[in-house]
Amino acid sequence: MNTHATRHCTRCVMDTTDPSIEFDASGVCNHCRAFEARVKGVWFPNEEGSRRLCGILDEIRSRGRGKPFDCALGLSGGADSCYVALLAAEWGLRPLVVHIDTGWNSDTSVSNVERLVKHCGFELHTHVVDWEEMKDLQLAYLRAGVPNQDVPQDHAIFAGLYRFCVRNGVKTILSGGNIATEGIFPESWHANAMDSVNLRAIHRAHGSRPLRYFPLISLWKLYALYPGVLRMRTIRPLNYLPYDRDRAIQQLQTACDWKPYGRKHGESKFTRLFQNHYLPTRFGFDKRKPHLSSMVVSGLITRERALELLQEPLYDPCELEQDIDYLCNKLGISRADYNELIAAPKRHHSEYPTWDRGYRTLKQMQRALRRLTGRDYRVYS
């Protein structure tokens, strides 16, 4: 008898490749149960969502009256953020459109961003992250052997976006994040990309040069200064719509000849390799599972269809070889170095210092202040 046989959720397609997964008596996993609890009060793909969204848009326009911008939008080139940009133009908003170039944009992503901003009539503001520092940080993460290799990119993107907002006095950020395709998120596969304490610790242990220009965001700024003092908020408009990603891509194609990537987060060459080769090869994590499971529980696809999609190969062999060679050349390592990094002992982010303790303290303070003042100090709405 194989005691290590993979067990699957009876409702979604998550399974025991998530070491923290739990099942109830019906075989339904904790992610499905958490989804149902989480969506209350934050997901409105119905008439109530339309009403709430109208109120949110009115507030954005009011807060931005008399200013060059009434909101901000980080544009990665991916479908979700691009669709939010398209909607922002339809809604008559005046966003500060920001692109943080971390050095891994695909050619398709660059052309998609250019086409979209031209169609919408937006001005694009781009910040190019210092490549030598980005490279050193990404090599440090590879040497650390932790699961979430996308932290350096994600941290730079969000920290850079906040800097643009503070500099331009923008109080509202529009995000393409959404429940419909990202509602299930196994924490054991990830780490908090905003945790600058963890990022610095990993870089200290495995990096080789100081981070002088790399955009960093502190716990205090993210959870106290920005939401509490500056009254900044990140709004996720797609949570107030019946969001269908495939339909959104069709609308983008019609509007500005936007080109699909064939996979989620295909706009970044690094993320493409990290999600479809590094994670499954090194840790056994297939990120299609939480993505497809999110779509199952949100009603976009059936579980049967999700299982069919999981049978498709993660990578075309020729494309994989090209992407590994590209990464090695760009990071300045040999193929043998890469193979050693893939085979090295695995570690978790929690083996390095984190800001978890400070985070818990700040969240307690936020809850206490909310009770006293009635104000909402959350970062995301």
C-alpha positions as YAML, in Angstrom:
chain: A
units: angstrom
residues:
- id: 1
  name: MET
  ca: [0.00, 0.00, 0.00]
- id: 2
  name: ASN
  ca: [1.34, 3.47, -0.96]
- id: 3
  name: THR
  ca: [0.99, 5.61, 2.16]
- id: 4
  name: HIS
  ca: [2.18, 8.66, 0.21]
- id: 5
  name: ALA
  ca: [-0.52, 8.57, -2.46]
- id: 6
  name: THR
  ca: [-1.76, 12.02, -3.43]
- id: 7
  name: ARG
  ca: [-5.16, 12.89, -2.02]
- id: 8
  name: HIS
  ca: [-7.38, 15.34, -3.92]
- id: 9
  name: CYS
  ca: [-10.11, 17.67, -2.78]
- id: 10
  name: THR
  ca: [-13.57, 16.55, -3.91]
- id: 11
  name: ARG
  ca: [-14.65, 20.10, -4.75]
- id: 12
  name: CYS
  ca: [-11.58, 21.81, -6.26]
- id: 13
  name: VAL
  ca: [-8.28, 20.45, -7.63]
- id: 14
  name: MET
  ca: [-5.99, 21.19, -4.68]
- id: 15
  name: ASP
  ca: [-4.24, 18.14, -3.27]
- id: 16
  name: THR
  ca: [-1.63, 16.98, -0.79]
- id: 17
  name: THR
  ca: [1.21, 18.60, -2.71]
- id: 18
  name: ASP
  ca: [0.19, 21.39, -0.33]
- id: 19
  name: PRO
  ca: [1.67, 20.02, 2.92]
- id: 20
  name: SER
  ca: [-0.77, 22.07, 5.01]
- id: 21
  name: ILE
  ca: [-3.97, 20.94, 3.31]
- id: 22
  name: GLU
  ca: [-6.76, 19.47, 5.43]
- id: 23
  name: PHE
  ca: [-9.96, 17.66, 4.42]
- id: 24
  name: ASP
  ca: [-13.34, 17.43, 6.12]
- id: 25
  name: ALA
  ca: [-15.49, 14.29, 6.29]
- id: 26
  name: SER
  ca: [-16.78, 14.95, 2.76]
- id: 27
  name: GLY
  ca: [-13.27, 15.29, 1.35]
- id: 28
  name: VAL
  ca: [-13.57, 19.06, 0.85]
- id: 29
  name: CYS
  ca: [-10.31, 20.90, 1.58]
- id: 30
  name: ASN
  ca: [-9.67, 23.79, 3.94]
- id: 31
  name: HIS
  ca: [-9.01, 26.08, 0.96]
- id: 32
  name: CYS
  ca: [-12.59, 25.70, -0.25]
- id: 33
  name: ARG
  ca: [-13.95, 26.36, 3.24]
- id: 34
  name: ALA
  ca: [-11.65, 29.37, 3.67]
- id: 35
  name: PHE
  ca: [-12.79, 30.70, 0.29]
- id: 36
  name: GLU
  ca: [-16.41, 30.71, 1.40]
- id: 37
  name: ALA
  ca: [-15.50, 32.52, 4.62]
- id: 38
  name: ARG
  ca: [-13.18, 35.00, 2.92]
- id: 39
  name: VAL
  ca: [-15.45, 36.18, 0.11]
- id: 40
  name: LYS
  ca: [-18.15, 37.50, 2.41]
- id: 41
  name: GLY
  ca: [-17.83, 41.26, 2.41]
- id: 42
  name: VAL
  ca: [-15.14, 41.42, -0.30]
- id: 43
  name: TRP
  ca: [-16.56, 39.70, -3.40]
- id: 44
  name: PHE
  ca: [-19.68, 41.01, -5.12]
- id: 45
  name: PRO
  ca: [-20.04, 39.64, -8.68]
- id: 46
  name: ASN
  ca: [-23.65, 40.83, -8.81]
- id: 47
  name: GLU
  ca: [-25.94, 43.87, -8.72]
- id: 48
  name: GLU
  ca: [-24.75, 44.76, -5.25]
- id: 49
  name: GLY
  ca: [-21.21, 44.87, -6.64]
- id: 50
  name: SER
  ca: [-22.31, 47.30, -9.36]
- id: 51
  name: ARG
  ca: [-23.87, 49.55, -6.75]
- id: 52
  name: ARG
  ca: [-20.82, 49.42, -4.51]
- id: 53
  name: LEU
  ca: [-18.50, 50.03, -7.47]
- id: 54
  name: CYS
  ca: [-20.44, 53.13, -8.48]
- id: 55
  name: GLY
  ca: [-19.95, 54.49, -4.97]
- id: 56
  name: ILE
  ca: [-16.23, 53.67, -5.04]
- id: 57
  name: LEU
  ca: [-15.76, 55.38, -8.42]
- id: 58
  name: ASP
  ca: [-17.61, 58.49, -7.19]
- id: 59
  name: GLU
  ca: [-15.33, 58.60, -4.15]
- id: 60
  name: ILE
  ca: [-12.21, 58.23, -6.32]
- id: 61
  name: ARG
  ca: [-13.28, 61.11, -8.53]
- id: 62
  name: SER
  ca: [-14.11, 63.24, -5.49]
- id: 63
  name: ARG
  ca: [-10.78, 62.59, -3.77]
- id: 64
  name: GLY
  ca: [-8.90, 63.35, -6.98]
- id: 65
  name: ARG
  ca: [-10.75, 66.53, -7.90]
- id: 66
  name: GLY
  ca: [-8.34, 69.33, -8.78]
- id: 67
  name: LYS
  ca: [-5.35, 66.96, -8.96]
- id: 68
  name: PRO
  ca: [-3.48, 65.66, -12.03]
- id: 69
  name: PHE
  ca: [-4.46, 62.08, -11.13]
- id: 70
  name: ASP
  ca: [-7.41, 60.65, -9.22]
- id: 71
  name: CYS
  ca: [-5.92, 57.17, -8.79]
- id: 72
  name: ALA
  ca: [-2.91, 55.03, -9.69]
- id: 73
  name: LEU
  ca: [-2.54, 51.76, -11.51]
- id: 74
  name: GLY
  ca: [0.45, 49.44, -11.63]
- id: 75
  name: LEU
  ca: [0.58, 48.03, -15.16]
- id: 76
  name: SER
  ca: [2.54, 44.79, -15.46]
- id: 77
  name: GLY
  ca: [1.35, 43.80, -18.92]
- id: 78
  name: GLY
  ca: [-0.67, 40.89, -17.50]
- id: 79
  name: ALA
  ca: [-4.32, 40.39, -18.34]
- id: 80
  name: ASP
  ca: [-5.76, 41.43, -14.97]
- id: 81
  name: SER
  ca: [-3.99, 44.79, -14.63]
- id: 82
  name: CYS
  ca: [-4.45, 45.55, -18.34]
- id: 83
  name: TYR
  ca: [-8.18, 44.91, -18.07]
- id: 84
  name: VAL
  ca: [-8.43, 47.24, -15.07]
- id: 85
  name: ALA
  ca: [-6.67, 49.91, -17.15]
- id: 86
  name: LEU
  ca: [-9.20, 49.39, -19.95]
- id: 87
  name: LEU
  ca: [-12.06, 49.73, -17.45]
- id: 88
  name: ALA
  ca: [-10.50, 52.83, -15.89]
- id: 89
  name: ALA
  ca: [-10.56, 54.50, -19.31]
- id: 90
  name: GLU
  ca: [-14.20, 53.51, -19.80]
- id: 91
  name: TRP
  ca: [-15.05, 54.92, -16.36]
- id: 92
  name: GLY
  ca: [-13.40, 58.24, -17.18]
- id: 93
  name: LEU
  ca: [-10.76, 57.96, -14.45]
- id: 94
  name: ARG
  ca: [-7.41, 59.74, -14.63]
- id: 95
  name: PRO
  ca: [-4.91, 57.18, -13.36]
- id: 96
  name: LEU
  ca: [-1.22, 57.59, -12.76]
- id: 97
  name: VAL
  ca: [-0.13, 54.56, -14.80]
- id: 98
  name: VAL
  ca: [3.10, 53.05, -13.50]
- id: 99
  name: HIS
  ca: [5.24, 50.26, -14.90]
- id: 100
  name: ILE
  ca: [8.11, 48.91, -12.81]
- id: 101
  name: ASP
  ca: [10.66, 47.29, -15.12]
- id: 102
  name: THR
  ca: [12.49, 44.55, -13.21]
- id: 103
  name: GLY
  ca: [14.43, 43.39, -16.26]
- id: 104
  name: TRP
  ca: [12.32, 40.37, -17.23]
- id: 105
  name: ASN
  ca: [9.63, 41.78, -19.55]
- id: 106
  name: SER
  ca: [8.79, 39.62, -22.53]
- id: 107
  name: ASP
  ca: [8.58, 41.32, -25.93]
- id: 108
  name: THR
  ca: [4.86, 40.60, -25.97]
- id: 109
  name: SER
  ca: [4.42, 42.30, -22.61]
- id: 110
  name: VAL
  ca: [6.20, 45.45, -23.80]
- id: 111
  name: SER
  ca: [4.04, 45.71, -26.91]
- id: 112
  name: ASN
  ca: [0.86, 44.98, -24.94]
- id: 113
  name: VAL
  ca: [1.57, 47.82, -22.51]
- id: 114
  name: GLU
  ca: [2.39, 50.22, -25.35]
- id: 115
  name: ARG
  ca: [-0.78, 49.36, -27.27]
- id: 116
  name: LEU
  ca: [-2.99, 49.61, -24.20]
- id: 117
  name: VAL
  ca: [-1.82, 53.00, -22.92]
- id: 118
  name: LYS
  ca: [-2.08, 54.41, -26.44]
- id: 119
  name: HIS
  ca: [-5.64, 53.09, -26.78]
- id: 120
  name: CYS
  ca: [-6.63, 54.46, -23.37]
- id: 121
  name: GLY
  ca: [-4.90, 57.80, -23.85]
- id: 122
  name: PHE
  ca: [-2.86, 57.37, -20.67]
- id: 123
  name: GLU
  ca: [0.66, 58.59, -20.00]
- id: 124
  name: LEU
  ca: [2.97, 55.77, -18.90]
- id: 125
  name: HIS
  ca: [5.46, 56.36, -16.09]
- id: 126
  name: THR
  ca: [8.23, 53.74, -16.01]
- id: 127
  name: HIS
  ca: [10.83, 53.04, -13.36]
- id: 128
  name: VAL
  ca: [13.68, 50.71, -14.28]
- id: 129
  name: VAL
  ca: [15.04, 48.85, -11.24]
- id: 130
  name: ASP
  ca: [18.83, 48.84, -10.94]
- id: 131
  name: TRP
  ca: [19.68, 45.61, -12.74]
- id: 132
  name: GLU
  ca: [22.87, 44.74, -10.84]
- id: 133
  name: GLU
  ca: [21.00, 44.94, -7.54]
- id: 134
  name: MET
  ca: [18.02, 43.03, -8.88]
- id: 135
  name: LYS
  ca: [20.31, 40.32, -10.24]
- id: 136
  name: ASP
  ca: [22.19, 40.04, -6.96]
- id: 137
  name: LEU
  ca: [18.96, 39.77, -4.98]
- id: 138
  name: GLN
  ca: [17.50, 37.13, -7.28]
- id: 139
  name: LEU
  ca: [20.69, 35.08, -7.07]
- id: 140
  name: ALA
  ca: [20.50, 35.38, -3.28]
- id: 141
  name: TYR
  ca: [16.98, 33.94, -3.34]
- id: 142
  name: LEU
  ca: [18.05, 31.07, -5.59]
- id: 143
  name: ARG
  ca: [20.95, 30.28, -3.23]
- id: 144
  name: ALA
  ca: [18.60, 30.48, -0.25]
- id: 145
  name: GLY
  ca: [16.54, 27.64, -1.75]
- id: 146
  name: VAL
  ca: [13.16, 29.10, -0.72]
- id: 147
  name: PRO
  ca: [9.91, 28.51, -2.66]
- id: 148
  name: ASN
  ca: [8.82, 32.02, -3.61]
- id: 149
  name: GLN
  ca: [11.49, 33.19, -6.02]
- id: 150
  name: ASP
  ca: [9.20, 35.98, -7.24]
- id: 151
  name: VAL
  ca: [9.59, 38.03, -4.05]
- id: 152
  name: PRO
  ca: [12.30, 40.36, -5.44]
- id: 153
  name: GLN
  ca: [10.15, 41.26, -8.45]
- id: 154
  name: ASP
  ca: [6.89, 41.55, -6.50]
- id: 155
  name: HIS
  ca: [8.47, 43.66, -3.77]
- id: 156
  name: ALA
  ca: [10.09, 46.03, -6.25]
- id: 157
  name: ILE
  ca: [6.84, 46.45, -8.17]
- id: 158
  name: PHE
  ca: [4.67, 47.29, -5.15]
- id: 159
  name: ALA
  ca: [7.29, 49.40, -3.35]
- id: 160
  name: GLY
  ca: [8.00, 51.32, -6.56]
- id: 161
  name: LEU
  ca: [4.29, 51.91, -7.17]
- id: 162
  name: TYR
  ca: [3.79, 53.31, -3.65]
- id: 163
  name: ARG
  ca: [6.74, 55.66, -4.15]
- id: 164
  name: PHE
  ca: [5.16, 57.05, -7.32]
- id: 165
  name: CYS
  ca: [1.86, 57.53, -5.48]
- id: 166
  name: VAL
  ca: [3.40, 59.36, -2.52]
- id: 167
  name: ARG
  ca: [5.44, 61.57, -4.85]
- id: 168
  name: ASN
  ca: [2.31, 62.52, -6.81]
- id: 169
  name: GLY
  ca: [-0.13, 62.76, -3.92]
- id: 170
  name: VAL
  ca: [-2.30, 59.86, -5.13]
- id: 171
  name: LYS
  ca: [-4.46, 58.26, -2.45]
- id: 172
  name: THR
  ca: [-6.13, 55.39, -4.33]
- id: 173
  name: ILE
  ca: [-4.44, 52.49, -6.11]
- id: 174
  name: LEU
  ca: [-6.36, 50.23, -8.49]
- id: 175
  name: SER
  ca: [-5.25, 46.60, -8.46]
- id: 176
  name: GLY
  ca: [-5.95, 43.72, -10.83]
- id: 177
  name: GLY
  ca: [-5.94, 41.31, -7.89]
- id: 178
  name: ASN
  ca: [-9.21, 39.41, -7.71]
- id: 179
  name: ILE
  ca: [-11.07, 36.63, -5.91]
- id: 180
  name: ALA
  ca: [-12.36, 34.92, -9.06]
- id: 181
  name: THR
  ca: [-8.93, 33.70, -10.22]
- id: 182
  name: GLU
  ca: [-6.83, 34.14, -7.07]
- id: 183
  name: GLY
  ca: [-9.21, 33.28, -4.23]
- id: 184
  name: ILE
  ca: [-7.28, 30.15, -3.24]
- id: 185
  name: PHE
  ca: [-3.74, 30.76, -2.11]
- id: 186
  name: PRO
  ca: [-1.84, 28.00, -0.25]
- id: 187
  name: GLU
  ca: [0.33, 29.84, 2.28]
- id: 188
  name: SER
  ca: [2.81, 26.97, 2.57]
- id: 189
  name: TRP
  ca: [3.83, 27.59, -1.05]
- id: 190
  name: HIS
  ca: [4.50, 31.27, -0.57]
- id: 191
  name: ALA
  ca: [5.93, 34.01, 1.59]
- id: 192
  name: ASN
  ca: [4.83, 37.58, 2.16]
- id: 193
  name: ALA
  ca: [6.45, 39.43, -0.74]
- id: 194
  name: MET
  ca: [6.19, 42.68, 1.20]
- id: 195
  name: ASP
  ca: [8.21, 41.36, 4.15]
- id: 196
  name: SER
  ca: [11.31, 43.54, 3.82]
- id: 197
  name: VAL
  ca: [12.80, 42.02, 7.00]
- id: 198
  name: ASN
  ca: [12.78, 38.58, 5.36]
- id: 199
  name: LEU
  ca: [14.05, 39.99, 2.06]
- id: 200
  name: ARG
  ca: [16.96, 41.78, 3.74]
- id: 201
  name: ALA
  ca: [17.82, 38.69, 5.80]
- id: 202
  name: ILE
  ca: [17.99, 36.45, 2.73]
- id: 203
  name: HIS
  ca: [20.06, 39.03, 0.89]
- id: 204
  name: ARG
  ca: [22.42, 39.44, 3.86]
- id: 205
  name: ALA
  ca: [22.97, 35.70, 3.97]
- id: 206
  name: HIS
  ca: [23.42, 35.09, 0.25]
- id: 207
  name: GLY
  ca: [23.91, 38.41, -1.56]
- id: 208
  name: SER
  ca: [27.19, 40.04, -2.51]
- id: 209
  name: ARG
  ca: [26.49, 43.78, -2.84]
- id: 210
  name: PRO
  ca: [24.47, 46.38, -0.89]
- id: 211
  name: LEU
  ca: [20.96, 47.31, -1.97]
- id: 212
  name: ARG
  ca: [21.38, 51.07, -2.39]
- id: 213
  name: TYR
  ca: [18.71, 51.77, -5.00]
- id: 214
  name: PHE
  ca: [16.37, 48.79, -4.79]
- id: 215
  name: PRO
  ca: [12.85, 49.99, -3.81]
- id: 216
  name: LEU
  ca: [12.01, 48.67, -0.35]
- id: 217
  name: ILE
  ca: [8.88, 49.09, 1.75]
- id: 218
  name: SER
  ca: [8.86, 48.81, 5.53]
- id: 219
  name: LEU
  ca: [6.20, 47.29, 7.77]
- id: 220
  name: TRP
  ca: [5.56, 50.72, 9.30]
- id: 221
  name: LYS
  ca: [4.99, 52.37, 5.94]
- id: 222
  name: LEU
  ca: [2.79, 49.64, 4.48]
- id: 223
  name: TYR
  ca: [0.48, 49.11, 7.45]
- id: 224
  name: ALA
  ca: [0.65, 52.41, 9.36]
- id: 225
  name: LEU
  ca: [1.93, 55.39, 7.39]
- id: 226
  name: TYR
  ca: [0.18, 54.72, 4.08]
- id: 227
  name: PRO
  ca: [-3.28, 53.59, 5.26]
- id: 228
  name: GLY
  ca: [-3.37, 55.39, 8.63]
- id: 229
  name: VAL
  ca: [-1.58, 58.71, 8.11]
- id: 230
  name: LEU
  ca: [-1.76, 59.27, 4.34]
- id: 231
  name: ARG
  ca: [-5.19, 57.58, 4.03]
- id: 232
  name: MET
  ca: [-4.10, 55.52, 1.01]
- id: 233
  name: ARG
  ca: [-6.13, 52.52, -0.15]
- id: 234
  name: THR
  ca: [-5.79, 49.80, -2.75]
- id: 235
  name: ILE
  ca: [-9.06, 48.97, -4.46]
- id: 236
  name: ARG
  ca: [-9.68, 45.74, -6.38]
- id: 237
  name: PRO
  ca: [-12.42, 46.66, -8.89]
- id: 238
  name: LEU
  ca: [-12.62, 43.16, -10.36]
- id: 239
  name: ASN
  ca: [-14.11, 41.94, -7.07]
- id: 240
  name: TYR
  ca: [-17.17, 44.10, -7.79]
- id: 241
  name: LEU
  ca: [-17.77, 42.57, -11.23]
- id: 242
  name: PRO
  ca: [-18.65, 39.14, -12.60]
- id: 243
  name: TYR
  ca: [-15.04, 38.84, -13.74]
- id: 244
  name: ASP
  ca: [-14.28, 36.26, -16.43]
- id: 245
  name: ARG
  ca: [-10.61, 36.35, -17.41]
- id: 246
  name: ASP
  ca: [-11.10, 34.77, -20.82]
- id: 247
  name: ARG
  ca: [-13.78, 37.29, -21.68]
- id: 248
  name: ALA
  ca: [-11.54, 40.11, -20.44]
- id: 249
  name: ILE
  ca: [-8.75, 38.93, -22.75]
- id: 250
  name: GLN
  ca: [-11.18, 38.92, -25.68]
- id: 251
  name: GLN
  ca: [-12.14, 42.52, -24.89]
- id: 252
  name: LEU
  ca: [-8.48, 43.53, -24.70]
- id: 253
  name: GLN
  ca: [-7.80, 41.86, -28.04]
- id: 254
  name: THR
  ca: [-10.71, 43.68, -29.64]
- id: 255
  name: ALA
  ca: [-9.81, 47.04, -28.11]
- id: 256
  name: CYS
  ca: [-6.08, 47.23, -28.83]
- id: 257
  name: ASP
  ca: [-4.88, 44.00, -30.44]
- id: 258
  name: TRP
  ca: [-3.60, 42.82, -27.05]
- id: 259
  name: LYS
  ca: [-1.74, 39.50, -27.35]
- id: 260
  name: PRO
  ca: [-2.41, 36.68, -24.83]
- id: 261
  name: TYR
  ca: [0.52, 34.86, -23.22]
- id: 262
  name: GLY
  ca: [-0.99, 31.39, -23.11]
- id: 263
  name: ARG
  ca: [-0.50, 31.16, -19.34]
- id: 264
  name: LYS
  ca: [-0.97, 33.23, -16.20]
- id: 265
  name: HIS
  ca: [1.89, 35.69, -15.53]
- id: 266
  name: GLY
  ca: [3.49, 34.94, -18.88]
- id: 267
  name: GLU
  ca: [4.41, 38.62, -19.16]
- id: 268
  name: SER
  ca: [7.58, 37.99, -17.11]
- id: 269
  name: LYS
  ca: [10.19, 35.60, -18.45]
- id: 270
  name: PHE
  ca: [11.43, 34.94, -14.92]
- id: 271
  name: THR
  ca: [7.97, 34.25, -13.49]
- id: 272
  name: ARG
  ca: [7.18, 31.94, -16.38]
- id: 273
  name: LEU
  ca: [10.20, 29.75, -15.59]
- id: 274
  name: PHE
  ca: [9.79, 30.05, -11.82]
- id: 275
  name: GLN
  ca: [6.13, 28.98, -11.80]
- id: 276
  name: ASN
  ca: [6.27, 26.32, -14.49]
- id: 277
  name: HIS
  ca: [9.66, 24.73, -13.87]
- id: 278
  name: TYR
  ca: [11.38, 25.79, -10.63]
- id: 279
  name: LEU
  ca: [8.41, 25.28, -8.31]
- id: 280
  name: PRO
  ca: [7.13, 21.96, -9.71]
- id: 281
  name: THR
  ca: [10.63, 20.52, -10.21]
- id: 282
  name: ARG
  ca: [12.06, 21.58, -6.86]
- id: 283
  name: PHE
  ca: [9.05, 21.57, -4.55]
- id: 284
  name: GLY
  ca: [6.30, 19.70, -6.40]
- id: 285
  name: PHE
  ca: [4.13, 22.84, -6.43]
- id: 286
  name: ASP
  ca: [2.00, 23.35, -9.55]
- id: 287
  name: LYS
  ca: [0.60, 26.87, -9.36]
- id: 288
  name: ARG
  ca: [-2.07, 26.00, -11.88]
- id: 289
  name: LYS
  ca: [-3.82, 24.09, -9.08]
- id: 290
  name: PRO
  ca: [-4.71, 27.07, -6.86]
- id: 291
  name: HIS
  ca: [-5.47, 29.19, -9.92]
- id: 292
  name: LEU
  ca: [-7.82, 26.59, -11.42]
- id: 293
  name: SER
  ca: [-9.27, 25.79, -8.00]
- id: 294
  name: SER
  ca: [-10.11, 29.47, -7.57]
- id: 295
  name: MET
  ca: [-11.94, 29.38, -10.88]
- id: 296
  name: VAL
  ca: [-13.79, 26.20, -9.85]
- id: 297
  name: VAL
  ca: [-15.07, 27.55, -6.53]
- id: 298
  name: SER
  ca: [-15.94, 30.92, -8.08]
- id: 299
  name: GLY
  ca: [-17.99, 29.14, -10.75]
- id: 300
  name: LEU
  ca: [-15.94, 30.04, -13.83]
- id: 301
  name: ILE
  ca: [-15.11, 26.45, -14.80]
- id: 302
  name: THR
  ca: [-16.06, 22.96, -13.69]
- id: 303
  name: ARG
  ca: [-13.80, 20.71, -11.66]
- id: 304
  name: GLU
  ca: [-13.75, 18.28, -14.60]
- id: 305
  name: ARG
  ca: [-12.47, 20.98, -16.93]
- id: 306
  name: ALA
  ca: [-9.82, 21.98, -14.40]
- id: 307
  name: LEU
  ca: [-8.60, 18.38, -14.20]
- id: 308
  name: GLU
  ca: [-8.39, 18.27, -17.99]
- id: 309
  name: LEU
  ca: [-6.29, 21.43, -18.06]
- id: 310
  name: LEU
  ca: [-3.91, 19.98, -15.47]
- id: 311
  name: GLN
  ca: [-3.15, 17.13, -17.88]
- id: 312
  name: GLU
  ca: [-1.60, 19.59, -20.31]
- id: 313
  name: PRO
  ca: [2.22, 19.83, -20.10]
- id: 314
  name: LEU
  ca: [3.65, 22.71, -18.10]
- id: 315
  name: TYR
  ca: [6.27, 23.45, -20.72]
- id: 316
  name: ASP
  ca: [7.11, 22.77, -24.31]
- id: 317
  name: PRO
  ca: [10.60, 21.14, -24.08]
- id: 318
  name: CYS
  ca: [12.18, 23.50, -26.61]
- id: 319
  name: GLU
  ca: [10.71, 26.57, -24.90]
- id: 320
  name: LEU
  ca: [11.95, 25.30, -21.53]
- id: 321
  name: GLU
  ca: [15.51, 24.96, -22.81]
- id: 322
  name: GLN
  ca: [15.37, 28.46, -24.27]
- id: 323
  name: ASP
  ca: [14.03, 29.95, -21.03]
- id: 324
  name: ILE
  ca: [16.64, 28.23, -18.84]
- id: 325
  name: ASP
  ca: [19.43, 29.39, -21.16]
- id: 326
  name: TYR
  ca: [18.00, 32.93, -21.11]
- id: 327
  name: LEU
  ca: [17.86, 32.98, -17.31]
- id: 328
  name: CYS
  ca: [21.41, 31.63, -16.94]
- id: 329
  name: ASN
  ca: [22.82, 34.15, -19.39]
- id: 330
  name: LYS
  ca: [20.96, 37.05, -17.79]
- id: 331
  name: LEU
  ca: [21.97, 36.12, -14.24]
- id: 332
  name: GLY
  ca: [25.54, 35.31, -15.29]
- id: 333
  name: ILE
  ca: [25.55, 31.69, -14.15]
- id: 334
  name: SER
  ca: [26.29, 28.46, -15.97]
- id: 335
  name: ARG
  ca: [23.80, 25.70, -16.67]
- id: 336
  name: ALA
  ca: [25.70, 23.57, -14.15]
- id: 337
  name: ASP
  ca: [25.22, 26.32, -11.54]
- id: 338
  name: TYR
  ca: [21.50, 26.35, -12.25]
- id: 339
  name: ASN
  ca: [21.26, 22.57, -11.95]
- id: 340
  name: GLU
  ca: [23.07, 22.72, -8.59]
- id: 341
  name: LEU
  ca: [20.67, 25.37, -7.33]
- id: 342
  name: ILE
  ca: [17.69, 23.24, -8.38]
- id: 343
  name: ALA
  ca: [19.14, 20.20, -6.60]
- id: 344
  name: ALA
  ca: [20.33, 21.98, -3.42]
- id: 345
  name: PRO
  ca: [18.58, 21.41, -0.06]
- id: 346
  name: LYS
  ca: [15.19, 23.09, 0.17]
- id: 347
  name: ARG
  ca: [14.52, 25.77, 2.78]
- id: 348
  name: HIS
  ca: [11.49, 27.78, 3.82]
- id: 349
  name: HIS
  ca: [11.29, 31.55, 4.17]
- id: 350
  name: SER
  ca: [10.51, 31.17, 7.89]
- id: 351
  name: GLU
  ca: [14.04, 29.86, 8.44]
- id: 352
  name: TYR
  ca: [15.14, 33.48, 8.02]
- id: 353
  name: PRO
  ca: [14.01, 36.45, 10.18]
- id: 354
  name: THR
  ca: [10.57, 37.83, 9.29]
- id: 355
  name: TRP
  ca: [8.42, 40.77, 10.27]
- id: 356
  name: ASP
  ca: [5.61, 38.46, 11.50]
- id: 357
  name: ARG
  ca: [5.79, 39.57, 15.12]
- id: 358
  name: GLY
  ca: [5.66, 43.25, 14.23]
- id: 359
  name: TYR
  ca: [2.87, 42.54, 11.74]
- id: 360
  name: ARG
  ca: [0.70, 40.93, 14.42]
- id: 361
  name: THR
  ca: [1.28, 43.89, 16.74]
- id: 362
  name: LEU
  ca: [0.37, 46.43, 14.06]
- id: 363
  name: LYS
  ca: [-2.78, 44.51, 13.10]
- id: 364
  name: GLN
  ca: [-3.87, 44.51, 16.75]
- id: 365
  name: MET
  ca: [-3.31, 48.28, 16.85]
- id: 366
  name: GLN
  ca: [-5.34, 48.70, 13.65]
- id: 367
  name: ARG
  ca: [-8.26, 46.76, 15.11]
- id: 368
  name: ALA
  ca: [-8.13, 48.81, 18.32]
- id: 369
  name: LEU
  ca: [-8.04, 52.10, 16.39]
- id: 370
  name: ARG
  ca: [-10.93, 50.95, 14.21]
- id: 371
  name: ARG
  ca: [-13.04, 50.31, 17.30]
- id: 372
  name: LEU
  ca: [-12.15, 53.73, 18.75]
- id: 373
  name: THR
  ca: [-12.43, 55.89, 15.63]
- id: 374
  name: GLY
  ca: [-14.68, 53.91, 13.29]
- id: 375
  name: ARG
  ca: [-12.10, 54.37, 10.52]
- id: 376
  name: ASP
  ca: [-10.92, 51.52, 8.31]
- id: 377
  name: TYR
  ca: [-7.14, 51.10, 8.39]
- id: 378
  name: ARG
  ca: [-6.92, 48.19, 5.97]
- id: 379
  name: VAL
  ca: [-4.46, 48.40, 3.10]
- id: 380
  name: TYR
  ca: [-6.84, 46.63, 0.66]
- id: 381
  name: SER
  ca: [-10.54, 47.17, 0.05]
...
